[in-house]
Amino acid sequence: MIITEMLAQPQPITWLPWAVQYFFFIGIAACAVLLACAARWLRHRHSEQFERVCLFIALTCGITAPLALTADLHQTARFWHFYAWPTPWSWMPWGALFLPLFTLLLGLWFLLFHLRKGNTRLLRALALATALTAIGLLLYTGREVSVVHARPVWFSYWLPVAMFLSAMSALLAMLGLALRDLARRLLQGQAVTLVLLGAVMLAWYLGNTLSGEALRQQWRPGGEIRLYLTALILLWAVTLTMSLYASRHRPSLFIMLANMLLVAILCWMLRWTVLIGGQIIPKYNALTNDYSLPMGTDGLLAIIGTFGLWLALSIVLGECVTWLSRRYPHA
């Protein structure tokens, strides 16, 4: 009689924190483009100011996101394979098409808006085209994860919707801090978005689906995913309470700053829970895939560096806008 011993090895984490950074920034950039397009088509006395701030946020986040995605690719030189050997039945090559097109159209829209070189009809057409690529990016970013059968927590149609709503709530918080005149209305929109996000997450958790069952199984004492989910629930409750309170009163700068930071953390934490936490769950065996955040470029330094890059881009782009306004006073 031959006895064969089977050893199960933990699976390595393949999607690194770089991917979390990409999902965070590209969601905010795409939502900002959608709101900027709405401001361009639905004219209002605050439309120009609203469009300007949305374009600024969209461009800085839209440049940071693909750089983070490129860093997450283990073999970056293979990127051109999406164009040389297209596979339209997969979501990945669609992302390789939408992402550069989105950044190109967004940069052109931003430039023409500040130079006033495009007429209203041209800017409207450009805004609509950019918004369509933003919708494509939102679909691609959500579906490239939610189509994975091997990871039951990811396999849900609710995932792209939750990604979109969380990014929109973070964007509205950023706009509320930048546009103080519209802060109360933006906070009301943020509260509605957070309520919808809570409803989607609850439907996802209680749903009679493979993904819902996987989430319920992770809600067990001592489970690491349970810690993530508990943190998400607490952040959601705090941010919703803060947005409801601030929307009824004139919020101070401190309240608006705290609100923005907490909603951004909620948005980022959701992506960390889904992407990193989802990989901790066993895929092929019964062992938990342990993960500890490294300090180097594939861990904490990547997270800090990406936010630092976004901050640096914001400063550089702000200086460029100031130079353009001096160079072209009519703009």
C-alpha positions in Angstrom: 0.0 0.0 0.0 1.4 3.4 -1.1 0.5 6.5 1.0 0.9 9.8 -0.9 1.0 12.9 1.3 -0.5 16.0 -0.4 0.9 19.3 0.8 -1.1 22.4 0.0 1.0 25.6 -0.5 -0.4 29.1 0.1 -0.9 30.9 -3.2 1.1 34.2 -3.6 -0.6 37.6 -3.9 -0.4 38.5 -7.5 -2.4 41.8 -7.5 -0.2 44.2 -5.5 -1.1 47.5 -3.8 -0.3 49.2 -7.1 -3.6 47.7 -8.4 -5.5 49.2 -5.5 -4.0 52.6 -6.3 -5.1 52.3 -9.9 -8.7 51.3 -9.1 -8.9 54.2 -6.6 -7.6 57.0 -8.9 -9.2 55.8 -12.1 -12.6 55.6 -10.5 -12.4 59.2 -9.3 -11.1 60.4 -12.7 -13.9 58.7 -14.6 -16.6 60.1 -12.2 -15.1 63.6 -12.5 -15.3 63.4 -16.3 -19.0 62.4 -16.1 -19.8 65.4 -13.9 -17.7 67.7 -16.0 -19.6 66.6 -19.1 -22.9 67.2 -17.3 -21.7 70.7 -16.4 -20.7 71.4 -20.0 -24.1 70.3 -21.4 -26.4 71.5 -18.6 -25.4 75.2 -18.3 -25.7 76.8 -14.9 -24.2 79.9 -13.3 -21.7 77.6 -11.5 -21.1 75.4 -14.5 -17.8 76.8 -15.6 -16.3 76.7 -12.2 -17.6 73.2 -11.6 -16.2 72.0 -14.9 -12.8 73.6 -14.2 -12.4 71.8 -10.9 -13.7 68.5 -12.2 -11.3 68.6 -15.1 -8.4 69.4 -12.8 -9.2 66.4 -10.5 -9.9 64.1 -13.5 -6.6 64.9 -15.3 -4.4 64.6 -12.2 -6.0 61.3 -11.2 -6.2 60.2 -14.8 -2.4 60.5 -15.2 -1.6 58.9 -11.8 -3.9 55.8 -12.4 -2.2 54.3 -15.5 1.2 54.9 -14.0 0.1 52.8 -11.0 -1.3 50.2 -13.3 1.9 50.0 -15.3 3.8 49.4 -12.1 1.5 46.5 -11.2 2.2 44.7 -14.5 4.8 42.1 -13.7 6.1 42.2 -17.3 5.4 45.7 -18.5 6.9 45.2 -21.9 4.1 42.8 -22.8 1.6 45.7 -22.8 1.9 46.0 -26.6 0.6 42.5 -26.9 -2.9 43.8 -26.3 -2.6 45.7 -29.6 -0.6 43.2 -31.6 -2.8 40.2 -30.7 -6.2 41.6 -29.8 -8.7 39.4 -27.9 -12.0 41.3 -27.9 -13.7 38.6 -25.9 -11.6 39.6 -22.9 -11.9 42.8 -20.9 -8.2 43.5 -20.6 -7.6 44.6 -24.3 -10.6 46.9 -24.0 -8.9 48.5 -21.0 -5.8 48.9 -23.1 -7.9 50.8 -25.7 -10.1 52.9 -23.3 -7.3 54.0 -21.0 -5.0 55.9 -23.4 -7.9 57.2 -25.4 -9.5 58.5 -22.1 -6.2 60.3 -21.1 -5.7 61.8 -24.6 -9.3 63.2 -24.9 -9.2 64.4 -21.3 -5.9 66.3 -21.8 -7.2 67.9 -25.0 -10.4 68.9 -23.3 -8.5 70.4 -20.4 -6.2 72.3 -22.7 -8.9 73.7 -25.0 -11.0 74.7 -22.0 -8.2 76.8 -20.5 -7.1 78.3 -23.8 -10.6 79.0 -25.0 -9.6 77.7 -28.4 -12.6 75.5 -28.9 -16.2 76.7 -29.5 -19.1 75.5 -27.4 -20.1 72.9 -30.0 -16.5 71.4 -30.2 -16.1 71.3 -26.4 -19.5 69.6 -26.0 -18.6 67.0 -28.5 -15.2 66.5 -26.8 -16.9 66.3 -23.4 -19.3 63.6 -24.7 -16.6 61.5 -26.3 -14.5 61.7 -23.1 -17.5 60.7 -21.0 -18.1 57.7 -23.2 -14.5 56.5 -22.7 -15.0 57.1 -18.9 -18.1 54.9 -18.9 -16.0 52.3 -20.8 -13.3 52.5 -18.2 -15.7 52.1 -15.3 -17.2 49.0 -17.0 -13.7 47.6 -17.7 -12.3 48.3 -14.3 -15.3 46.6 -12.6 -15.8 43.7 -14.9 -12.1 42.6 -15.2 -12.4 41.7 -11.5 -16.1 40.5 -11.3 -15.8 38.0 -14.1 -13.2 35.9 -12.2 -15.1 32.7 -11.3 -12.1 31.3 -9.3 -12.5 34.0 -6.6 -16.2 33.8 -5.4 -16.1 37.1 -3.5 -15.2 39.0 -6.8 -17.8 37.1 -8.9 -20.7 39.6 -8.6 -22.5 42.2 -10.7 -22.7 44.3 -7.6 -18.9 44.9 -7.6 -18.8 47.4 -10.5 -21.7 49.3 -9.0 -20.1 49.5 -5.6 -16.8 50.7 -7.1 -18.7 53.4 -9.0 -20.7 54.7 -6.1 -17.7 54.8 -3.7 -15.6 56.7 -6.2 -18.5 59.1 -6.8 -18.9 59.8 -3.1 -15.1 60.5 -2.8 -15.3 62.9 -5.7 -18.3 64.7 -4.3 -16.3 65.1 -1.0 -13.3 66.6 -2.9 -15.6 68.9 -4.8 -17.3 70.1 -1.6 -13.9 71.1 -0.2 -12.9 72.9 -3.4 -16.3 74.6 -4.1 -17.4 76.0 -0.8 -20.4 77.8 -2.4 -21.9 74.5 -3.5 -20.7 72.6 -0.4 -24.2 71.9 1.1 -25.7 70.7 -2.2 -22.6 68.5 -2.9 -22.9 67.0 0.6 -26.5 66.2 0.0 -25.4 64.4 -3.1 -22.7 62.6 -1.2 -25.2 61.4 1.4 -27.5 60.0 -1.3 -24.5 58.2 -2.9 -23.5 56.7 0.4 -27.0 55.5 1.1 -27.0 53.8 -2.3 -23.6 52.3 -1.6 -24.9 50.9 1.7 -27.9 49.4 -0.1 -25.7 47.8 -2.8 -23.3 46.4 -0.2 -26.3 45.0 1.8 -27.8 43.4 -1.4 -24.4 42.0 -2.3 -24.0 40.4 1.2 -27.5 39.0 1.5 -27.9 37.9 -2.1 -28.5 34.3 -3.0 -25.4 34.2 -5.1 -22.0 32.5 -5.0 -20.4 35.8 -4.1 -22.9 36.6 -1.3 -22.4 33.2 0.2 -18.6 33.7 0.1 -19.0 37.0 1.9 -21.2 35.4 4.6 -18.6 32.7 5.1 -15.9 35.2 5.7 -18.0 36.9 8.4 -16.7 34.6 11.1 -14.9 35.3 14.4 -11.2 35.9 13.9 -11.4 36.2 10.1 -9.2 38.8 8.6 -11.8 39.7 6.0 -14.2 40.4 8.9 -11.9 43.1 10.2 -11.9 44.7 6.8 -15.7 44.5 6.6 -16.1 45.9 10.1 -13.9 48.9 9.2 -15.9 49.5 6.1 -19.2 49.5 8.0 -17.8 51.9 10.6 -16.4 54.3 8.0 -19.6 54.2 6.1 -21.7 55.1 9.2 -19.3 57.9 10.2 -19.1 59.5 6.7 -22.9 59.2 6.2 -23.6 60.8 9.6 -21.0 63.6 8.9 -22.4 64.3 5.4 -26.0 64.5 6.7 -25.0 66.8 9.6 -22.9 69.1 7.3 -25.6 69.3 4.7 -28.0 70.9 7.2 -25.5 73.4 8.6 -22.8 75.6 7.1 -19.8 73.3 7.4 -16.4 74.6 8.5 -13.2 74.0 6.6 -12.1 71.5 9.2 -15.4 69.5 8.8 -15.1 69.5 5.0 -11.4 68.4 5.2 -12.2 65.6 7.6 -15.2 64.6 5.5 -13.0 64.4 2.4 -10.3 62.3 4.1 -12.8 59.9 5.7 -14.7 59.3 2.4 -11.5 58.9 0.5 -10.3 56.3 3.1 -13.7 54.5 2.7 -13.3 54.4 -1.1 -9.7 53.2 -0.9 -10.5 50.7 1.9 -13.3 49.1 -0.2 -10.8 48.4 -3.0 -8.2 47.1 -0.6 -10.8 44.7 0.9 -11.9 43.4 -2.4 -8.6 43.2 -4.2 -6.1 42.3 -1.5 -8.5 40.7 0.9 -10.1 38.7 -1.9 -6.7 37.1 -2.6 -6.2 36.1 1.0 -9.2 33.7 0.7 -8.0 30.3 -0.5 -8.4 29.7 -4.2 -7.2 26.1 -4.8 -6.7 24.8 -1.3 -7.9 25.0 2.3 -5.0 27.2 3.5 -5.4 31.0 4.0 -3.0 33.0 1.8 -1.2 35.1 4.4 -0.3 38.6 3.4 1.8 41.2 5.2 2.3 44.7 3.7 5.9 45.1 2.8 7.7 48.4 3.3 9.3 48.5 -0.2 8.0 49.5 -3.7 5.5 46.7 -3.8 3.9 47.7 -0.5 3.8 50.8 1.7 6.2 52.8 -0.4 4.0 52.2 -3.5 1.0 53.6 -1.6 2.7 56.6 -0.3 4.6 57.2 -3.6 1.4 57.1 -5.7 -0.4 59.7 -3.5 2.8 61.8 -3.5 2.8 61.6 -7.3 -0.8 62.8 -7.4 0.0 65.7 -5.1 3.0 66.6 -7.2 0.9 66.5 -10.4 -1.7 68.7 -8.7 1.0 71.3 -7.9 2.6 71.2 -11.4 -0.8 71.4 -13.1 -1.9 74.2 -10.9 1.2 76.2 -11.8 0.6 75.5 -15.5 -2.9 76.8 -15.3 -1.6 79.9 -13.5 1.0 80.4 -16.3 -1.7 80.0 -19.0 -3.9 82.6 -17.3 -1.0 85.1 -17.3 0.0 84.2 -20.9 -3.5 84.4 -22.2 -5.4 86.8 -20.0 -8.6 86.3 -22.0 -8.6 82.7 -20.9 
